[in-house]
Amino acid sequence: MNSEMDITILEDGTVRVETGEVGGPEHMAAEKMLAWLAKELGGDSTRVRRGHTHHHHHEHIHAGHGKDK
């Protein structure tokens, strides 16, 4: 099982986190880390599940950035 996360910060300030299948203790640690990240960065947070893998997309709009700028 792949217990890795890919974190990408897009030009508009969106933080995208993609994971493969994460199991066991790593799964709980990943969930806690993603919850912390969403809380600290603020903004909207969505989760997209693709098959048996998870894709976490956290959109955070910062001053001077965003969809309307």
N, C-alpha and C positions, 0 to 999 in steps of 0.2 A: 504494500500500500504506500502511495506517495504522500508524504507529510510535508509538502512544500507549499509556500504561498508566493505568488508573484504580485508585487505592489508597484503600481504605475501612477505617477502624478501627471495628469494631462495638462495641456496648455491652459485650459480654462479653470484650473484649480481642482478639478474633480480627481478624487483618489479612487483608483480601481484596484480591488484586491481579488485575485483569482486563486482558487484552490482546487486541488484534485480531491480524491477520496482521502479523507483524514479520519483515522479511527482511534479508538481507545482514549488514553489520557491526552493525546495530542489534540483530539477533537474538542474537548472541553477547554483546553488552553487556547485553541484557536478562536473559539466562540467568545471567550473572555477578552482576548486581545482585540477582536473585531468590535465588540461592544464598547470597550475603552476607547478605541480609535474613533468610533462614531460620536461618542460623547465629547471627547476632547476637540474634535474638529468642527462639530456642529453641522448644521445643514441637513438636507434630506439624505436618507439612507434607504437603499432598496436591496433586495436579495433576489437573484435570478437563479433558479435551479435548472441545470442542464443534464438530463439523464440521471446518472448516478453520481455526477460531480456537482460541486457547488461553485457558483460565481457570485462574489460579493461586490456590489458596486456602491460606493459611498460618494455622494455628490456633495461637495462643500463649496459654498459660494463665499468668497472673501471680498473685502472692500476693494473696489476697483476691478473686480473680476466677475465673471458670470455670463449667463446666456444673453443678457440685455446689453452688455458692454461691448 
